[in-house]
């Protein structure tokens, strides 16, 4: 993504967008310890990229 768009996009944001589009996402092995853990959301610029 950095080479194509100039934006650094984490794999967390990529997984969020894949899930939103209905694409297959791998299983997460690093789960949060509490049920109400805060998860950052992807910015609109990175969603468009």
Secondary structure as GFF3:
##gff-version 3
##sequence-region A 1 49
A	DSSP	alpha_helix	2	5	.	.	.	ID=ss1
A	DSSP	alpha_helix	11	21	.	.	.	ID=ss2
A	DSSP	alpha_helix	44	48	.	.	.	ID=ss3
###
